[in-house]
């Protein structure tokens, strides 16, 4: 809204004319006609004087500021709600706009500071995670070059260890690439009607050997009926794979890993429960951050890149969902996530 000097001048001149007329009515010898004439003259003179002062000294500059703020609002302040200023207080609107702009810029500065801290931490974490397998492989190769290559037994053993370290490095790089592509939107979710029951059966089949070797009982509870959800098959497979892999890794021998479903009218909740070590309550809010480990030394012993749960979080966010976790130290953990349910052909 562009304020008008004419409106404000009209209001002020009217007030002055009324005050003048009221004052003259108290003076003896002044008749009504004289009061009216004095009021008109007072109004006209006040109006012209006030209008000239406001229009040329104040409102022209104020209106320029409004136009500038209007352009700025379209570009910078579109997300900030407009405050309603009074017509008689044009400077209030300027104050509101400046305050809104300053608030927005302060938020941007705070976000940039957070991103800078995050960037530094991320670079430090990536450097450390890359360094571990790289230095290990480098050590084995240099040992072979120093003469150990002539011993067949030592040669085979060291080459296997170097290959294992490089395989771990490859997995880490692939996970970093996947996470980066999801965050930047390079990986688009391909939504379709997915049988979640069949998907989980396929993932469980892949982990049967790993679970058997560790003497962990892996089971999928539920009927053989289809559980149809609207999701990206490949990405939800990745979510279930990461969660089951973690559950097996952190469950001791003789423990259980159980996958189950809760089918509601609108959503289907998938549960991955284990009888493992459990996660202390103070760590639960941060376990979906990249490279965050509850126990760094023991986590590396169990393998993994420290990116699995971060990938799970970002994939589920792409499905308008989020991972949930409940855990008790010494008893185990239960991870869960919801997906939108789709109707089957029979329904």
N, C-alpha and C positions, 0 to 999 in steps of 0.2 A: 504493500500500500504506500502510495506517495502522498505525503501530507500536503495540505493546501494552506498557504498563508492567508488566503481570502477567508476561509472558514474561521480560522483563529482570530483574525482581525475583526470579523463580523461579531463574534461572541464577545470579545473584549470591548469593542466600541459600544455594543448594546449595554454592557454592564456600566460603562462610564456614563452613558446617556441617562440611564436609570438613576444612578447615584446623583448626577447633576440635577435632574428633575426633582428628586426627593429632597435635596438640600434647598433648592429654590422654593419648594412648597412650604418650607419652614420660615421663609423670609416674608415679613409683612410688606404689603404694597405690591407684590408680584402676583398678577392674575394668572388664570389657567392658560390663556393664550401665550403669555410671556414664557411660562414654564415649558409649553410645547415647543415654541420657537427655540428656546435655549437648549432643550433636549435634542432637537433636530440638528442644530449647529454643533453641539457637543458630539453627537454621534458621527456626523459627517467629518468633522475635523479629526476626531480620534481614529476613525476608520482609515482615513487617508494616511495619517502619520504612522499608525501601527502597521498597515499593509506595506508601506514603503520600507519600513525598518525590517519587517520579517522577510519580505520577498527578496530584497536585494542584499541584506546583510546576513540573513540566517538560512531561510528555506532553500534558496538556490544551492547552497553548499550542502545542506542536509539531504536534498533530493539527489544530488550527485552521489552522495555516500550510499543512499538507498539503492540506486541503480547498480552501483558497484557491488553492494552486498547481495542484490538479487542475482546477479551473474554468478557470484561466488556460491550462493546457496544451491544453484542448479548443479554446480560442479562438485563442491566440497561438502555442503551442509544438507544435502537432500535427505539424509537419513535422520536428521535431527528435527524434532517436532517444533513447529512454530509457536512462539508465545504470542498472546494477544495483548498488544500495547494500547494504551489509551490514546484517543485522538489528540488530546490536549498535551500529551507528553511525547513529542516526536523523538526526543533523545533516548527514551526508554527502549525503543526498538533497536537503536544502534547499540546500546549497551547489551541487549539480549543477543544480538547477532555476534557481537565481538566475543561475548562470553561463550556462546555456542562454538564459535570457531576455535577459541582458545582451548575449550574442553576437548574438541575433536583432535586438535594437534597434540595435546598432552597425551591422549590415548594412543595416538600414532607413535609418539616418542617412547611411551612405555612399552608398546609392542616391539618396536625396533630394539630396545634394550634387551627385552626377553629373547628376541631372535638372535641377537649378538651373543648373549650368554649361551643359548642353545647351540649356536654354530660352533663356538669354541669347545663346548663339552662334546659335541658330536665328532668334531675333528680329532679330539684327543681319544675318544672311545674307538673310532674307526682305526686310528693309527695303532692303538694298542692291540685291537683284535686282529688286524692284519699282520702285525709284527710277530705274534706268537707262532702261528703255523709257518710263516715265512722263514723265521730264524731257525725253527726246528728242521725244516727241509734243507735249508742252507747248511746247517751243521752236519747233517748226514751226508750230503753231497761232498763237502770239503773233506770229511773223514775218508770217504772213498777215494778222493783224488790224492790224499796223502799216503796212499798205499794199501788201504783196506780192501780195495777193489780186487786185489790178487787172491784174497781168501774167499772161496765160494760161499761158505756159510755166512760170513760177515757181510759179504756183498749182497746176498739175497735179503738178509734181515734188514740191512740199512736202506736198501732200495724200497722195500715194502713200507718202512716207516716214513721215508721221504714222500712216497706216493700218497700215503694216508694223510700227511700234513697238507699236501697240495690239494687233495680232494676236499679237505676241510676248508681250505682257502677258496676253492671254487664255489662251494656251497655258500660261504659268507658273501662273496661277491654277487652271486645270483640273488641272495636274499636282499642285499643292499639295492640291487637294480630293481627288483620287484617292488620294494617299499618306495623307492624314488618314483617309479612309474605310476604307482597307485596315487601317491600324493600329488603329483603334477597332472594327473588326469590322462596320462598317456595310455593307461590300461582302462578300457571302458568295460563296464559290467554288461554282460550279455544275458539279459533276463529271459527266462523261459519257465515252463511248468516242469518242475523237477520232483522225482520220487526220492524224498529224503531218506526213506527206509532203505532203498536199494543203494543209494550213495554211501550210506554208513556201512552197509554190508560189505561193499567193495573195499572200503578203507580198512575195515576190521580184518578182512582176508589178507591184506597186504602186511598187517602187523602180527599175524598169528605166529610166524616163525620167531620174530623178535621177542614176543611175549613168552613163547614156549622156552626159548633159551634162557630167559631170566626167571622162569618158573612163576610167571605172573598170569593169573586167570583173566583173560580178556573176553567179555561177553556183550552181546547186544540184546537188550530186552525190548520186546514189543511184538506185535502181531506181524503176520506176513502180508497184511494189507498195505496198499500203497498209502504213503503220506505225502501228498502233493503240496509243494510250496512254490512260490514265485521267486526264483533266485538264479544266480549264475552258477551252473554246475561245477565248472572248473575251480572257481574261487571258493565256493563253499566246501568243495573237496579239500582244498588247501587249508581251510579253517579247521575242519574235522581232523585232518592229518596232523596238523601242528599240535592240537589239543591232546589227541590220543598219544602221540609220540612223547610229549611232555609227561603225560600221566604214567606211561610205562617207565620212563627214565627215572622218575622220582618215587616209584613204588618198589619197596623191597621184595625180595623173594617170598613167594607164598601169598602175596597180596592180590588184590582184585582191581580191575579197571572195568567199569560198567557204563555202557552207553544206553540211554533211555530217552523216551519222548513224552511230552505232555501236549496232547492235541486239543486245542481250544477252537472256538467258533471262528475266530479271525486269525489267530497265530498258532504256530507250532514251536514249542520250546524244546531244544535239544540239550540234554544233560550228559556231561562226561565226568564221572565220579571215580575217584581213586582212594585207596587206603594207604597212601604214601606218607611222606614226612610232614605234610602240612606247611602252611605259610604263616609266619607271625603277622598279627593284625596290623602292625605299623608299616609293613611292606605292601599290603594289599592295594593301596591307592596308586602305587607306582609300578606294579609288575607289567603293565602293558606299555611302558616306556621302552624305547629301543635301548638295547645293551644293559638294561637294568637287571641285576642279578641279586637275589636274596643272599646267597653265599657264593661269592665269586670263585673261590678256589674249587669248591665242590661242584659248582655248575659247570666249570670247564672240564672237570674230570668226566662228567656225564655227557659231554659233547654238546652240540647245539651252537648257534651263532649269537644268541641273545636278541634275535630279531623276530623269532616265531610269534610271540604274543603281540608284538607291535603290528605285524602283518595281519594277524587275526582281527585286531581292533580296527584297522583301516578298511579291511574288506567288509566287515560288518557295518561300519559307518556308511559304506557305499550301498548297503542294503537297508538303510534307515534303521539300523539296529545297533546294539552294543554288547560286548561281552560282560557277563556277570561272574563273580567268583565268591564262594564261601569256603572258608578253610579253618581247620582246627589243628594246631600243632600236635603231631604225634598220632593223629587220627586220619588225616587225609584232606583232600580238597574236592570241590565240585564246581566245575565251570559250566556255564550255560549261555545260550543265545536264542533269540526269537527270530522267526522268519514269517513273513506273511503267508497265510494258508491260501491254497487255490482249491477250487471245487473239482472233484473227480467227475468223470463222464456220467457215472450213475447218479450223482447228486444233481 
